[in-house]
Amino acid sequence: MDLQAFRTLLTDEGRSLLAALQEADAGGEMEAAAAAALRQGRPAALVAAAEEQVRLRGLAAAKFGEFAPRIFLTPDLVELSSHLAVSDYKLDRVLAAMGVVLIDAMCLGSSADGLVLSWSHHTTAVDADPLTVEIAAANAPVVNTGLFFPECEDPARFDSQGEAVFIDLVRRPGPDGGHDPESYGPPLSWALERVRTTGTGWIRLVPDLPPGALPGLGRADEAEWISYAGVVQELVLWFGLHFEPAPVTARKATVLPARASLTARGLPEPSVRPPGRYVYVPDPAVVHAGLVAEVAEDIAGGPLDGGGTLLTSDELRHTPFATAYEVIGVPPHAPVPEELVESVEFVVARADGPMTLSAVPVPVPVPAPFPQAP
């Protein structure tokens, strides 16, 4: 969708068509006759833009909840956004740890962070792409914010007046399937310099940057990997959390919706173990943050021999940082009873050959609802 197509959606005709198409698609699959009737006599470009919005809003429901049916989207916005609960959690951290009022949100990306920050802060939102800026402006009333001020300008040339700078550098992978933050526009080095100059803020990045792409974790106060419902969402480099810059960047894993955080404790690598009574699958935020040893200590266990990042223990210790499974079948014992339909299998690559463990999940808490705008 280009800028002109988006602007047609904001006209009375565009909004009317979009609402009609969305109502016709309420069951999840639009009837051909109804869709044809709605298309008749309307510009093809407008129909295509409206149909794309209906499709994208359906895809976005899992991330944006009640806001999804009313916001405007692009494929990149849907794909590169984190769950809205992530933005809500980061806002709470800003409120708790940063005494700022005026915020500059740069390189908007999905614009979710900028919009959520403006629930409580005067937020100037800057991006060089006119379509991104106009979509963000159109979405602002939907999420009930009156403190969101979008500006279409090159962030690298913008005269920042904010007390904190929040920069979104989440991008699609390159042609080789990998990420090179210095190839972004603007590059990571610029973002690091901008936030360090201001002294307070964050940089949002993909969680799986290759080794060496972020030397010293950017000398941030904290590098936080955040997951939602067992799916890692993003890496956030935090600056200005302390009165003085931290000598070493703290590594943290946060799991949502539990809102539980685990910080590196400088533990040595634990010794591998044979299978115990329980197998634990660490949350991907824990794995990306390199905090598997911390979880192993918390469950009184260690890495499962040949199991990669899997942990094992003879004790059941509930932790938000790993999913626990009770082992019910270990060769050469009898096979798992057929009535245990929820059992899962873990294939362990041991030195003496592969071994399959059968286990059943231990119940976990139900996720919390989507955050609500104030």
C-alpha positions in Angstrom: 0.0 0.0 0.0 1.4 3.4 -1.0 0.7 6.7 0.6 -2.0 7.7 -1.9 -3.9 4.4 -1.4 -3.8 4.9 2.3 -5.2 8.4 2.1 -8.1 7.1 0.1 -8.9 4.8 3.0 -9.3 7.9 5.2 -12.0 9.4 3.0 -15.7 8.8 3.8 -15.9 6.4 0.9 -12.8 4.5 2.0 -13.9 4.2 5.7 -17.4 3.1 4.6 -16.0 0.4 2.3 -13.5 -0.8 4.9 -16.3 -1.1 7.5 -18.5 -3.0 5.1 -15.8 -5.4 4.1 -14.8 -6.0 7.7 -18.4 -6.7 8.6 -18.8 -9.1 5.7 -15.6 -10.8 6.8 -16.7 -11.1 10.4 -17.1 -14.9 10.1 -13.5 -15.3 9.0 -14.2 -15.8 5.3 -15.9 -13.3 3.1 -18.7 -14.7 0.8 -17.8 -14.2 -2.8 -21.2 -12.6 -3.7 -21.0 -10.1 -0.8 -17.4 -9.2 -1.7 -18.4 -8.7 -5.4 -21.3 -6.4 -4.5 -19.1 -4.2 -2.4 -16.4 -3.9 -5.1 -18.9 -2.9 -7.8 -18.5 0.6 -9.0 -15.5 1.4 -6.7 -11.9 2.2 -7.8 -9.8 -0.9 -7.9 -7.0 0.7 -5.9 -9.4 1.6 -3.1 -10.9 -1.9 -3.0 -7.5 -3.5 -3.0 -6.3 -1.3 -0.1 -9.4 -2.0 1.9 -9.2 -5.7 1.4 -5.6 -5.7 2.5 -6.5 -3.9 5.6 -9.2 -6.5 6.5 -6.6 -9.2 6.0 -3.9 -7.5 8.0 -6.3 -6.7 10.9 -7.2 -10.3 11.2 -3.5 -11.2 11.4 -2.8 -8.4 13.9 -5.5 -9.5 16.4 -3.1 -11.8 18.2 -0.8 -8.8 18.9 -3.0 -5.8 19.2 -6.2 -7.3 20.7 -9.2 -5.0 20.9 -7.3 -2.3 18.8 -6.7 -4.6 15.8 -10.1 -4.1 14.1 -9.7 -0.3 14.1 -6.1 0.5 13.4 -4.4 0.8 10.0 -1.6 -1.6 9.2 1.1 -2.6 6.7 2.6 -6.0 6.3 5.9 -4.8 8.0 3.9 -3.3 10.8 2.2 -6.6 11.6 5.3 -8.8 11.2 7.8 -6.6 13.0 5.5 -5.6 15.9 5.8 -7.2 19.3 2.7 -8.1 21.3 1.1 -4.9 22.7 1.8 -6.2 26.2 5.5 -5.7 25.6 5.0 -2.0 24.9 2.9 -1.7 28.0 5.5 -3.4 30.1 8.2 -1.1 28.8 6.1 2.0 29.6 5.8 0.8 33.2 9.6 0.5 33.3 9.9 4.1 32.0 7.5 5.4 34.6 9.3 3.5 37.4 12.9 4.2 36.5 13.1 7.3 34.3 12.0 10.7 35.6 11.2 12.1 32.1 8.2 13.9 30.6 9.3 14.9 27.1 10.1 11.9 24.8 11.4 11.5 21.3 10.4 8.2 19.6 12.6 7.8 16.5 12.4 5.3 13.6 8.8 4.4 14.4 8.7 0.9 13.1 5.3 -0.4 14.1 4.7 2.9 16.1 3.3 0.8 18.9 6.0 1.9 21.4 5.5 5.6 20.5 1.7 5.4 20.9 1.9 3.5 24.2 4.5 5.9 25.6 2.2 8.8 24.8 -0.4 7.4 27.2 1.6 9.2 29.8 4.3 11.2 28.1 4.5 14.0 25.6 5.9 12.0 22.6 7.3 13.5 19.5 7.4 10.6 17.0 9.9 11.0 14.1 10.3 8.9 11.0 11.5 9.6 7.5 8.8 7.6 5.8 5.6 9.6 5.1 3.4 6.5 5.1 4.6 5.3 8.5 4.0 8.8 10.0 0.5 9.2 8.6 -0.5 5.7 9.7 0.8 6.4 13.2 -1.2 9.7 13.2 -4.3 7.9 12.1 -3.9 5.2 14.8 -3.3 7.6 17.6 -7.0 8.4 18.3 -7.8 4.7 18.2 -5.5 3.9 21.1 -6.8 7.0 23.1 -3.7 9.2 23.2 -3.6 12.9 23.1 0.1 13.4 23.6 1.3 11.9 20.3 2.9 14.3 17.9 4.2 12.7 14.6 6.9 14.4 12.5 8.0 13.3 9.0 11.7 14.0 9.1 15.0 12.1 8.8 15.8 11.0 12.4 19.5 11.5 11.8 18.9 15.2 11.2 16.1 15.8 13.7 16.9 18.4 16.4 16.0 16.3 19.4 14.6 18.2 22.4 13.4 15.2 24.4 14.6 14.2 27.8 14.7 10.6 26.6 15.1 9.0 23.1 13.5 5.7 22.1 14.7 4.2 18.8 13.1 1.3 17.0 15.7 -0.6 14.8 13.7 -3.8 14.3 14.1 -4.7 10.7 13.5 -7.6 8.3 16.5 -9.8 7.7 18.8 -9.1 4.8 19.0 -11.1 1.5 21.2 -13.7 3.3 18.6 -14.2 6.0 20.8 -12.5 8.6 20.9 -9.2 10.4 23.6 -6.5 10.0 22.6 -3.6 12.2 25.1 -1.3 10.5 23.2 -1.7 7.2 20.0 -0.4 8.7 18.8 3.1 7.9 19.9 4.7 10.2 22.6 2.3 11.4 23.0 1.0 15.0 26.1 3.0 15.6 24.1 6.2 15.0 21.4 5.0 17.4 23.9 4.2 20.1 25.5 7.6 19.8 22.1 9.4 19.9 20.9 7.6 23.0 24.2 8.0 24.8 24.2 11.7 24.0 20.8 12.2 25.4 21.7 9.9 28.3 18.3 8.1 28.7 16.2 5.9 26.5 16.2 2.5 24.7 17.0 0.9 21.4 14.7 -1.9 20.2 16.3 -4.6 18.2 15.6 -8.1 16.9 16.3 -10.7 19.6 18.6 -12.9 17.4 21.4 -10.6 16.3 24.4 -12.7 15.2 27.5 -12.9 17.5 29.7 -9.9 17.1 26.9 -7.6 15.8 26.6 -5.9 19.2 30.0 -5.6 20.8 29.8 -5.2 24.6 26.0 -5.1 24.2 26.4 -1.5 23.2 27.7 -0.5 26.6 24.0 -0.2 27.7 23.0 -0.3 31.3 20.9 -3.3 30.5 20.2 -5.7 27.6 16.7 -7.2 28.1 15.3 -10.0 26.0 11.5 -10.1 26.2 9.1 -12.9 25.4 5.4 -13.2 25.3 3.6 -16.5 25.8 6.8 -18.4 25.1 7.7 -16.5 21.9 10.7 -14.2 22.1 9.7 -10.7 20.9 12.6 -8.3 21.0 15.9 -7.2 22.5 15.9 -3.8 24.3 19.1 -1.9 25.1 18.3 0.3 28.1 20.2 3.5 28.9 19.8 5.9 31.9 18.5 3.4 34.4 21.2 4.4 36.9 22.8 7.7 38.0 26.1 6.5 36.7 26.7 4.3 33.6 27.0 0.6 34.5 30.5 -0.8 34.3 29.1 -3.9 32.6 25.9 -4.4 30.8 23.4 -6.5 32.8 21.7 -9.2 30.9 18.1 -9.8 31.7 15.3 -12.0 30.5 11.7 -11.0 31.0 8.7 -13.2 30.3 5.2 -11.9 29.7 2.4 -12.0 30.6 3.9 -13.2 34.0 6.0 -10.0 34.1 8.8 -12.0 35.7 12.4 -11.0 35.1 15.7 -12.9 35.6 19.0 -11.2 35.7 22.5 -12.7 35.1 24.2 -13.7 38.3 27.6 -14.5 36.9 27.3 -18.2 37.4 29.7 -20.8 35.9 28.4 -23.3 33.3 26.7 -26.1 35.3 27.6 -29.7 34.8 25.4 -31.8 32.5 23.2 -34.5 34.1 21.4 -37.7 33.1 17.6 -37.5 32.9 15.9 -36.7 36.3 12.3 -36.9 37.2 11.6 -33.6 35.4 12.7 -31.9 32.2 12.5 -28.2 31.9 12.3 -26.2 28.6 13.7 -22.7 29.2 11.8 -19.8 27.8 13.4 -18.5 24.6 14.1 -15.1 26.3 16.2 -17.0 28.8 18.1 -18.8 26.1 18.8 -15.7 24.1 19.9 -13.8 27.2 22.3 -16.6 28.1 20.7 -17.3 31.5 20.2 -21.0 31.3 22.7 -21.5 34.2 20.5 -19.2 36.4 17.4 -21.3 35.7 19.3 -24.5 36.3 20.4 -23.2 39.8 16.8 -22.1 40.5 15.4 -25.6 39.8 18.2 -27.4 41.6 19.1 -29.1 38.3 21.5 -28.8 35.3 21.6 -29.2 31.6 20.3 -32.5 30.3 23.1 -34.5 28.8 22.8 -34.2 25.0 19.7 -32.1 25.3 21.0 -28.8 24.1 19.3 -26.1 26.2 17.0 -28.5 28.0 17.4 -28.8 31.8 16.6 -31.6 34.1 16.1 -32.0 37.9 14.6 -34.5 40.4 12.7 -31.6 42.0 9.6 -29.8 40.7 10.1 -26.1 41.2 7.6 -23.9 39.5 9.4 -21.1 37.6 8.1 -18.6 35.0 11.3 -19.0 33.2 10.9 -22.6 32.0 8.1 -25.1 31.2 8.3 -28.2 33.4 7.5 -31.7 32.1 7.3 -34.8 34.3 9.2 -37.7 32.7 7.0 -40.8 32.4 8.9 -43.0 30.0 12.7 -43.5 29.7 14.1 -46.4 27.6 14.4 -49.3 28.2 11.2 -49.0 30.3 7.7 -49.7 29.0 6.2 -47.4 26.4 3.9 -44.5 27.4 0.3 -45.6 28.0 -2.0 -44.6 25.1 -4.4 -42.7 27.4 -1.7 -40.1 28.1 -2.5 -38.2 24.9 -0.8 -35.0 26.0 2.6 -36.6 26.4 5.5 -35.1 24.4 8.8 -36.6 23.4 12.3 -35.2 23.7 15.0 -36.7 21.6 18.3 -36.5 23.4 21.6 -36.8 21.4 23.7 -38.7 23.9 27.3 -39.9 23.2 26.1 -43.5 23.2 23.3 -42.8 20.8 20.0 -41.0 20.7 17.5 -41.4 23.5 13.8 -40.5 23.6 12.2 -39.2 26.8 8.4 -39.2 27.1 6.9 -36.6 29.4 3.7 -34.8 30.3 3.5 -31.0 30.9 3.0 -29.5 34.3 0.1 -27.0 34.3 1.0 -23.3 33.8 -0.9 -20.1 34.6 -3.4 -18.7 32.2 -2.1 -15.6 30.3 -3.4 -12.1 31.4 -5.7 -10.0 29.1 -4.4 -7.3 26.8 -3.4 -4.0 28.3 -6.1 -1.3 28.2 -5.5 2.3 27.3 -6.1 4.8 30.1 
